[in-house]
């Protein structure tokens, strides 16, 4: 890109001299330079807060951002201190809907409440000072542990009017009786936290709090862009929920209803799908305009035999799933490999054959929960150099989540500690195959120092780098 810009700039200067219109063309060149240097319309992945350079954040400013007006902002929290991920993933939505986005590159799972409060205070002061943010339009969002952070901050600060929670809800045991903010949740149909979000939905129904839970096709991850689009519509409507006299003819309401109607036209609609659309409409427009029509339509649809059966099935399945999850987490460290091999084989068979409606996805969520459980136990026992326990937990990890590169990476560390170099290399190659993309972590890992003199070390590092470049 740089040589092209230089050539264009040279031609501009040449023609300005030839035509004798120096001032006009100088102005054009200056404008081109301003556009090239402007931070607007591109992700800045790792900025430091003024006075607190260790507090890093990612930033996206819309192309037409200027300090001449006040802007809404979404502040994202990632469980692994990678706030640049949602900023990068959702930048097109921020541009379309006119939002600034900030992602904390410091906040992560394991921080205490005091650290979180301090970090948030520094970040809030930074964005209010530098980016012309409207104080009443600061919205929080997060994924997994980051969603819990966002909700906890909003519960303790009335300036945050809404939260987008992805893959998780509130910290365990948190009371919702003094909830100030609205909540838009997104969760995958293979996410082990789906039962939690379903239960939260019922709890918020009782609290009469503005909320909606969107279930998308996927696992425990940042949601797809098109599903997140609904959350941006939710935030655009948020100021109307707090208006003294909301205008139901406001352009933001019309835009949302057009968006809803477009999706209704996408395919054939049975009574269940219509029920879900009316449920969504009532949730989005609550506190803005009358929701009598969608509410009455929901009530009528709920009397349909198919809808009744579906609602009962979802409730029963959630109760069964929560019981199974609690049981398997409780017995996880106690059972041997013979037990787990047999049990996991049953899970995979149920995923493939679905013994009852909805149970295929249920068993996939249980497998995904066991994947996270295995990872945590494997990391803990590797840290304690407990080789036998690590070996057991890593085998379970590979059985429940055979496409996860982390399982093979950790197994490679274990094999090197066991002196089984060839097997370690084979595990690293499996990690490459399943798109492990952390070359810097690999290079800094002391377990792999013994491989550094071998040609295969450089080859594996380069392939990890390739995977990272392809993300």
Backbone torsions as a table, in degrees:
resi	resn	phi	psi	omega
1	UNK	NA	-38.3	-174.9
2	UNK	-62.0	-45.8	179.0
3	UNK	-60.6	-37.4	-179.5
4	UNK	-63.2	-44.7	179.8
5	UNK	-62.7	-41.2	-180.0
6	UNK	-62.5	-42.4	179.0
7	UNK	-63.4	-45.0	-180.0
8	UNK	-61.9	-40.5	179.8
9	UNK	-65.9	-40.5	179.1
10	UNK	-62.5	-43.4	179.5
11	UNK	-64.4	-40.5	178.2
12	UNK	-59.5	-45.9	-179.6
13	UNK	-64.5	-39.8	-179.1
14	UNK	-61.7	-48.8	-177.4
15	UNK	-71.1	-27.4	177.4
16	UNK	-66.8	-38.2	178.1
17	UNK	-70.2	-42.2	-177.1
18	UNK	-63.9	-36.0	-175.8
19	UNK	-89.9	-11.5	178.7
20	UNK	70.8	25.9	-179.3
21	UNK	-116.5	62.4	-170.2
22	UNK	-61.8	-45.3	-172.9
23	UNK	-65.9	-41.9	-178.6
24	UNK	-65.5	-45.2	-177.3
25	UNK	-72.0	-30.9	174.8
26	UNK	-62.4	-39.6	177.6
27	UNK	-62.3	-41.4	179.6
28	UNK	-62.6	-43.0	179.7
29	UNK	-62.9	-43.4	179.3
30	UNK	-61.9	-38.8	178.7
31	UNK	-65.5	-40.6	177.7
32	UNK	-62.2	-40.6	179.8
33	UNK	-66.0	-39.7	179.2
34	UNK	-62.6	-42.2	178.9
35	UNK	-62.9	-43.3	-178.6
36	UNK	-65.1	-33.4	-176.1
37	UNK	-91.0	-13.8	-175.2
38	UNK	-66.3	138.7	175.6
39	UNK	-77.7	-10.5	-176.8
40	UNK	-64.0	139.8	173.4
41	UNK	78.8	13.2	176.5
42	UNK	-146.1	152.3	-179.4
43	UNK	-78.4	128.1	170.2
44	UNK	-103.2	106.5	-164.0
45	UNK	-77.3	-19.3	-171.7
46	UNK	-156.0	78.2	177.8
47	UNK	-95.9	156.8	177.1
48	UNK	-107.0	142.7	178.3
49	UNK	-71.2	143.5	180.0
50	UNK	-63.0	123.1	-178.9
51	UNK	85.2	-12.7	179.3
52	UNK	-138.3	67.6	-173.0
53	UNK	-60.8	-19.7	179.0
54	UNK	-75.1	-17.5	177.8
55	UNK	-85.5	93.9	-174.1
56	UNK	-93.2	149.0	177.1
57	UNK	-151.2	155.2	172.5
58	UNK	-96.6	153.1	-175.2
59	UNK	-140.1	138.8	167.9
60	UNK	-130.4	122.4	173.6
61	UNK	-108.2	130.1	177.4
62	UNK	-56.3	158.0	-175.9
63	UNK	-59.0	-35.2	-178.4
64	UNK	-97.4	18.4	179.0
65	UNK	-62.5	138.4	169.7
66	UNK	-152.2	161.4	-178.5
67	UNK	-80.2	2.8	-177.2
68	UNK	-77.0	-14.8	174.7
69	UNK	-136.2	165.8	-179.8
70	UNK	-92.0	144.1	-172.7
71	UNK	-123.2	148.9	169.7
72	UNK	-78.5	153.1	-179.2
73	UNK	-137.7	144.2	169.9
74	UNK	-111.6	125.4	176.5
75	UNK	-105.0	119.6	-175.2
76	UNK	-99.7	145.2	176.0
77	UNK	-125.7	123.7	-179.6
78	UNK	-107.0	142.5	-177.0
79	UNK	-66.9	-19.3	-178.8
80	UNK	-110.9	23.7	179.2
81	UNK	60.3	36.4	179.7
82	UNK	-120.8	62.0	-178.2
83	UNK	-64.5	-16.9	176.9
84	UNK	-67.0	-22.1	-177.0
85	UNK	-63.4	-55.2	178.0
86	UNK	-66.1	-32.7	178.8
87	UNK	-62.5	-43.7	177.8
88	UNK	-68.7	-43.8	-174.2
89	UNK	-66.0	-37.7	-172.2
90	UNK	-108.6	18.3	-176.2
91	UNK	-62.8	-34.8	179.3
92	UNK	-65.6	-36.2	177.0
93	UNK	-68.2	-41.0	178.1
94	UNK	-60.8	-39.8	177.9
95	UNK	-65.5	-46.8	-177.7
96	UNK	-63.7	-41.8	-174.4
97	UNK	-95.8	-6.3	176.7
98	UNK	77.9	46.6	179.1
99	UNK	-116.7	142.2	161.8
100	UNK	-78.4	145.6	172.5
101	UNK	-126.8	137.2	176.8
102	UNK	-129.0	135.7	177.4
103	UNK	-126.9	122.5	-179.4
104	UNK	-70.2	126.1	174.0
105	UNK	-97.3	14.4	-179.3
106	UNK	-117.7	-42.7	-179.2
107	UNK	-61.8	134.2	179.6
108	UNK	-157.2	167.1	177.1
109	UNK	-58.4	142.3	176.2
110	UNK	100.4	-11.0	178.6
111	UNK	-75.9	146.7	178.1
112	UNK	-83.8	169.3	-173.9
113	UNK	-62.5	-38.1	178.5
114	UNK	-62.0	-42.5	178.7
115	UNK	-64.1	-41.5	-180.0
116	UNK	-63.8	-45.4	179.3
117	UNK	-61.2	-43.4	-179.7
118	UNK	-63.7	-46.3	179.6
119	UNK	-59.6	-45.6	-177.7
120	UNK	-65.3	-38.8	179.7
121	UNK	-63.0	-42.3	180.0
122	UNK	-65.9	-44.4	-177.8
123	UNK	-67.2	-40.8	179.2
124	UNK	-64.0	-44.1	178.5
125	UNK	-61.0	-39.3	-179.6
126	UNK	-62.4	-48.9	-174.6
127	UNK	-73.4	-33.3	177.5
128	UNK	-67.6	-35.4	-177.9
129	UNK	-75.5	-38.0	-168.5
130	UNK	-101.7	-25.6	-164.3
131	UNK	-121.2	20.3	174.9
132	UNK	51.9	49.9	-179.2
133	UNK	-87.1	136.9	175.8
134	UNK	-74.4	120.5	-176.0
135	UNK	-54.7	-33.7	-179.1
136	UNK	-84.6	4.0	-177.9
137	UNK	-126.8	42.0	173.7
138	UNK	-98.0	114.1	-178.7
139	UNK	-113.8	147.4	-177.4
140	UNK	-113.8	151.2	177.5
141	UNK	-153.8	159.6	179.0
142	UNK	-170.6	168.2	177.6
143	UNK	-118.8	135.0	176.2
144	UNK	56.9	-121.9	177.9
145	UNK	-59.4	-29.1	177.0
146	UNK	-66.7	-31.9	175.7
147	UNK	-66.6	-39.4	178.7
148	UNK	-65.6	-38.9	176.6
149	UNK	-61.2	-46.8	-178.8
150	UNK	-60.2	-44.3	-179.9
151	UNK	-66.8	-40.4	179.9
152	UNK	-65.0	-41.2	177.4
153	UNK	-62.9	-42.8	-179.3
154	UNK	-66.2	-35.7	178.0
155	UNK	-64.6	-26.8	-176.4
156	UNK	-104.3	6.8	-178.6
157	UNK	-148.8	109.0	-174.6
158	UNK	-71.4	-6.5	178.5
159	UNK	-75.8	-18.2	178.1
160	UNK	-89.9	108.0	-170.7
161	UNK	-86.2	-19.2	-176.9
162	UNK	-154.1	152.4	178.1
163	UNK	-130.1	136.5	169.2
164	UNK	-103.0	111.1	-177.5
165	UNK	-107.6	117.6	-177.2
166	UNK	-107.7	119.5	173.9
167	UNK	73.9	9.5	178.1
168	UNK	-171.1	165.3	-179.6
169	UNK	-115.5	-106.9	-175.3
170	UNK	-109.0	159.7	172.5
171	UNK	-56.8	146.1	-175.9
172	UNK	-58.3	133.5	177.1
173	UNK	82.0	3.1	-176.7
174	UNK	-74.8	128.2	177.8
175	UNK	-73.7	139.9	179.5
176	UNK	-106.4	8.5	-173.5
177	UNK	-68.5	-21.9	179.5
178	UNK	-117.8	40.0	-177.8
179	UNK	-78.6	121.2	-177.8
180	UNK	-92.1	-27.0	-167.7
181	UNK	-103.0	159.2	172.2
182	UNK	-83.4	162.0	-175.6
183	UNK	-135.2	125.5	172.9
184	UNK	-116.0	114.6	-177.7
185	UNK	-104.8	143.1	173.1
186	UNK	-128.5	133.2	-177.5
187	UNK	-150.2	140.9	-179.5
188	UNK	-77.1	152.4	179.2
189	UNK	-73.7	-5.9	173.5
190	UNK	-114.1	12.5	-179.3
191	UNK	-82.3	129.4	-179.9
192	UNK	-64.4	-14.2	177.7
193	UNK	-93.2	6.6	177.9
194	UNK	-57.0	-46.7	178.8
195	UNK	-58.3	-36.7	178.0
196	UNK	-61.2	-45.5	-178.9
197	UNK	-69.2	-34.3	176.7
198	UNK	-65.2	-42.9	177.7
199	UNK	-65.6	-38.9	177.8
200	UNK	-61.3	-40.0	179.2
201	UNK	-57.7	-44.5	178.2
202	UNK	-65.2	-41.1	179.6
203	UNK	-63.2	-40.1	179.7
204	UNK	-73.4	-27.3	172.8
205	UNK	-59.2	-41.0	-179.9
206	UNK	-68.5	-29.9	-179.1
207	UNK	-84.6	-8.6	-177.8
208	UNK	58.6	34.3	178.4
209	UNK	-91.8	141.2	176.9
210	UNK	-63.1	121.0	-177.3
211	UNK	-161.8	160.2	174.7
212	UNK	-157.9	141.7	177.3
213	UNK	-116.9	120.5	178.2
214	UNK	-103.3	123.0	177.0
215	UNK	-100.1	122.9	180.0
216	UNK	-112.7	166.3	178.0
217	UNK	-79.0	109.9	-179.3
218	UNK	161.4	-176.8	-177.5
219	UNK	-109.7	-156.2	-176.5
220	UNK	-77.9	93.2	-175.3
221	UNK	-162.1	165.2	170.7
222	UNK	-56.1	134.6	-174.1
223	UNK	-68.0	157.8	174.0
224	UNK	-60.2	156.2	-176.3
225	UNK	-59.0	-44.2	-176.5
226	UNK	-65.6	-30.1	175.4
227	UNK	-74.7	-36.9	177.0
228	UNK	-66.2	-24.6	178.1
229	UNK	-54.4	-38.6	178.2
230	UNK	-60.1	-38.9	-180.0
231	UNK	-65.0	-37.0	178.2
232	UNK	-67.4	-38.3	173.8
233	UNK	-60.7	-41.1	178.4
234	UNK	-58.1	-45.3	-178.8
235	UNK	-69.1	-34.8	177.7
236	UNK	-62.5	-31.7	179.3
237	UNK	-82.1	-14.5	-172.0
238	UNK	-55.8	-45.0	179.8
239	UNK	-58.4	-31.4	179.6
240	UNK	-68.4	-29.4	179.0
241	UNK	-67.4	-19.9	-177.9
242	UNK	-108.2	-0.2	179.6
243	UNK	-71.7	145.8	179.8
244	UNK	-63.6	-40.7	177.6
245	UNK	-134.0	87.2	-178.5
246	UNK	-60.9	142.2	178.6
247	UNK	-97.2	108.0	-178.8
248	UNK	-66.2	-13.1	178.4
249	UNK	-97.2	7.7	178.3
250	UNK	-56.2	145.0	-178.1
251	UNK	-58.1	-31.8	-179.5
252	UNK	-67.4	-34.8	175.6
253	UNK	-67.7	-45.0	179.4
254	UNK	-61.1	-41.0	179.3
255	UNK	-63.4	-41.9	179.1
256	UNK	-65.3	-44.4	-178.8
257	UNK	-64.0	-34.0	175.3
258	UNK	-65.9	-41.9	177.3
259	UNK	-61.2	-42.4	178.5
260	UNK	-63.9	-44.8	-177.7
261	UNK	-65.5	-37.4	177.4
262	UNK	-59.4	-41.6	-179.5
263	UNK	-72.4	-31.3	177.0
264	UNK	-64.3	-28.9	-176.8
265	UNK	-85.8	-3.6	-172.2
266	UNK	-71.3	-23.6	-177.7
267	UNK	-164.7	176.1	178.6
268	UNK	-62.4	140.8	-176.2
269	UNK	-113.4	120.3	170.8
270	UNK	-94.9	179.7	-175.5
271	UNK	-63.0	-35.5	179.9
272	UNK	-64.6	-45.2	-179.7
273	UNK	-64.5	-40.1	177.5
274	UNK	-64.3	-39.0	177.0
275	UNK	-57.5	-44.9	-178.7
276	UNK	-67.5	-36.7	177.2
277	UNK	-66.8	-41.0	178.0
278	UNK	-65.8	-37.4	176.5
279	UNK	-60.7	-44.2	179.1
280	UNK	-62.9	-47.9	-178.2
281	UNK	-59.0	-44.3	179.3
282	UNK	-62.7	-40.3	-179.5
283	UNK	-66.9	-43.4	-177.2
284	UNK	-67.9	-37.4	-172.4
285	UNK	-97.8	-1.1	175.8
286	UNK	-57.5	135.7	-179.5
287	UNK	74.9	2.8	179.3
288	UNK	-112.3	-45.5	-179.4
289	UNK	-151.6	177.0	-180.0
290	UNK	-64.2	133.1	176.9
291	UNK	-113.7	24.4	-178.3
292	UNK	-61.8	-43.5	-176.7
293	UNK	-63.8	-54.4	179.1
294	UNK	-63.4	-32.9	179.6
295	UNK	-66.5	-43.3	178.2
296	UNK	-65.9	-38.7	177.7
297	UNK	-64.3	-39.2	175.8
298	UNK	-61.3	-44.6	-178.5
299	UNK	-61.4	-44.1	178.3
300	UNK	-62.8	-45.1	-178.2
301	UNK	-64.9	-31.7	-178.1
302	UNK	-68.6	-14.5	177.1
303	UNK	-85.0	-10.8	177.3
304	UNK	-66.8	138.1	-177.3
305	UNK	-58.7	-40.8	-179.6
306	UNK	-66.8	-40.5	179.3
307	UNK	-68.2	-42.3	177.0
308	UNK	-56.4	-46.8	-178.0
309	UNK	-64.5	-39.4	-179.0
310	UNK	-66.2	-43.2	179.6
311	UNK	-64.6	-41.5	177.9
312	UNK	-65.0	-42.1	-180.0
313	UNK	-61.0	-42.3	179.9
314	UNK	-64.3	-41.9	178.9
315	UNK	-64.6	-47.0	-178.6
316	UNK	-64.1	-40.3	-179.0
317	UNK	-65.5	-39.0	-179.8
318	UNK	-64.5	-41.0	178.9
319	UNK	-63.6	-44.7	179.2
320	UNK	-63.7	-43.7	-177.6
321	UNK	-64.4	-44.2	-179.7
322	UNK	-62.7	-37.9	178.0
323	UNK	-64.7	-44.4	179.3
324	UNK	-64.6	-42.6	179.8
325	UNK	-61.5	-45.4	178.3
326	UNK	-60.4	-42.1	-178.8
327	UNK	-63.3	-49.5	-175.3
328	UNK	-70.2	-32.9	175.9
329	UNK	-68.1	-35.8	-179.5
330	UNK	-67.2	-40.1	-175.4
331	UNK	-92.4	-4.6	-171.9
332	UNK	-49.7	-55.5	-174.6
333	UNK	-74.6	-12.8	-174.0
334	UNK	-87.8	-31.1	-172.6
335	UNK	-83.7	148.0	-178.4
336	UNK	-88.0	178.7	-176.0
337	UNK	-67.2	-31.3	178.7
338	UNK	-59.8	-46.1	178.6
339	UNK	-61.6	-49.2	-173.8
340	UNK	-68.4	-36.6	177.8
341	UNK	-60.4	-43.9	-179.5
342	UNK	-68.1	-43.2	-176.7
343	UNK	-67.2	-42.9	-179.3
344	UNK	-66.1	-36.4	176.0
345	UNK	-60.6	-39.0	177.0
346	UNK	-64.7	-40.4	179.4
347	UNK	-60.1	-48.8	-178.0
348	UNK	-63.7	-36.3	177.5
349	UNK	-64.1	-39.8	178.9
350	UNK	-68.6	-35.3	176.5
351	UNK	-61.8	-42.1	-176.1
352	UNK	-76.8	-37.2	-172.1
353	UNK	-104.5	-14.5	-179.7
354	UNK	45.0	87.3	-177.1
355	UNK	-62.0	-26.0	176.8
356	UNK	-148.5	156.3	-178.4
357	UNK	-52.1	126.9	177.9
358	UNK	87.4	-13.4	-174.4
359	UNK	-77.1	-23.2	175.9
360	UNK	-60.5	-49.4	177.9
361	UNK	-65.2	-35.6	-179.9
362	UNK	-61.0	-46.4	-179.4
363	UNK	-70.0	-28.3	174.1
364	UNK	-66.3	-39.1	177.7
365	UNK	-65.8	-36.7	177.4
366	UNK	-65.7	-41.4	176.1
367	UNK	-61.0	-41.3	179.9
368	UNK	-66.7	-35.7	175.1
369	UNK	-65.4	-42.2	178.2
370	UNK	-65.8	-29.0	175.0
371	UNK	-63.1	-48.2	178.3
372	UNK	-63.4	-41.7	179.4
373	UNK	-61.9	-43.4	179.4
374	UNK	-62.4	-43.6	178.8
375	UNK	-58.2	-46.0	-177.3
376	UNK	-65.5	-43.1	178.2
377	UNK	-67.7	-38.9	179.8
378	UNK	-64.4	-44.1	178.8
379	UNK	-62.3	-42.4	-178.4
380	UNK	-64.6	-45.8	-176.4
381	UNK	-74.7	-31.9	173.8
382	UNK	-65.3	-40.1	178.1
383	UNK	-61.9	-31.5	178.3
384	UNK	-90.8	2.0	-177.4
385	UNK	55.8	35.9	175.5
386	UNK	-87.7	87.9	-171.4
387	UNK	-62.6	-48.9	-178.7
388	UNK	-60.1	-44.0	179.8
389	UNK	-67.1	-41.3	177.5
390	UNK	-58.2	-43.5	-179.5
391	UNK	-59.7	-43.2	-179.4
392	UNK	-66.0	-47.9	-177.3
393	UNK	-67.8	-34.1	179.8
394	UNK	-71.8	-32.2	175.0
395	UNK	-66.4	-41.8	176.6
396	UNK	-61.2	-41.8	179.3
397	UNK	-57.0	-47.8	-179.1
398	UNK	-67.4	-31.0	-179.9
399	UNK	-73.5	-40.6	-176.5
400	UNK	-83.2	-22.6	-175.7
401	UNK	-141.2	67.6	-171.3
402	UNK	-68.4	-11.7	179.2
403	UNK	-100.4	6.5	-175.5
404	UNK	-90.4	116.0	-177.2
405	UNK	-64.0	-26.8	-179.0
406	UNK	-61.2	-36.0	-179.7
407	UNK	-61.6	-39.8	-178.5
408	UNK	-77.2	-35.5	177.2
409	UNK	-62.1	-46.6	179.7
410	UNK	-67.7	-35.2	177.5
411	UNK	-65.2	-35.9	176.8
412	UNK	-61.8	-40.6	176.9
413	UNK	-60.2	-44.7	-179.5
414	UNK	-62.5	-45.6	-178.0
415	UNK	-61.8	-36.3	177.1
416	UNK	-66.5	-38.1	177.3
417	UNK	-66.7	-25.7	177.3
418	UNK	-86.2	-3.1	-179.4
419	UNK	78.3	17.3	-178.0
420	UNK	-102.9	76.8	-170.8
421	UNK	-64.0	-46.8	-177.8
422	UNK	-59.9	-39.8	179.7
423	UNK	-69.3	-34.3	177.0
424	UNK	-63.0	-44.3	178.2
425	UNK	-62.1	-41.7	178.4
426	UNK	-61.3	-38.7	178.7
427	UNK	-68.5	-37.6	176.3
428	UNK	-64.8	-37.7	177.6
429	UNK	-66.2	-33.8	174.1
430	UNK	-66.3	-39.5	177.3
431	UNK	-60.8	-40.4	175.5
432	UNK	-60.4	-47.0	-178.1
433	UNK	-57.5	-37.0	-178.0
434	UNK	-97.9	22.7	167.1
435	UNK	71.8	36.2	170.0
436	UNK	-60.1	131.7	-169.6
437	UNK	-134.9	43.8	-179.8
438	UNK	-128.1	70.7	-178.1
439	UNK	-62.0	-35.6	-178.9
440	UNK	-67.2	-39.2	176.8
441	UNK	-63.1	-43.4	178.5
442	UNK	-60.7	-44.5	-177.1
443	UNK	-66.4	-33.8	-177.2
444	UNK	-88.5	-6.2	-174.8
445	UNK	-77.8	116.2	-177.2
446	UNK	-63.4	-23.3	178.8
447	UNK	-62.8	-24.1	-175.4
448	UNK	-100.1	7.3	178.3
449	UNK	-60.3	-32.8	-178.5
450	UNK	-67.1	-16.6	179.7
451	UNK	-91.8	-10.7	-169.8
452	UNK	-63.2	-23.2	178.4
453	UNK	-85.3	-3.1	-177.9
454	UNK	-98.4	143.9	178.7
455	UNK	-56.6	-32.1	-176.6
456	UNK	-65.0	-24.7	-179.6
457	UNK	-61.6	-51.0	179.5
458	UNK	-63.3	-36.8	179.7
459	UNK	-64.3	-45.0	-179.0
460	UNK	-66.5	-43.9	178.3
461	UNK	-58.0	-43.4	-179.2
462	UNK	-63.4	-36.0	179.9
463	UNK	-74.0	-34.2	172.3
464	UNK	-62.1	-40.2	179.2
465	UNK	-64.9	-41.4	177.2
466	UNK	-59.1	-43.8	178.6
467	UNK	-60.8	-40.3	178.5
468	UNK	-64.2	-42.4	-179.4
469	UNK	-65.0	-25.5	-178.1
470	UNK	-86.6	-6.9	-178.3
471	UNK	-67.7	NA	NA
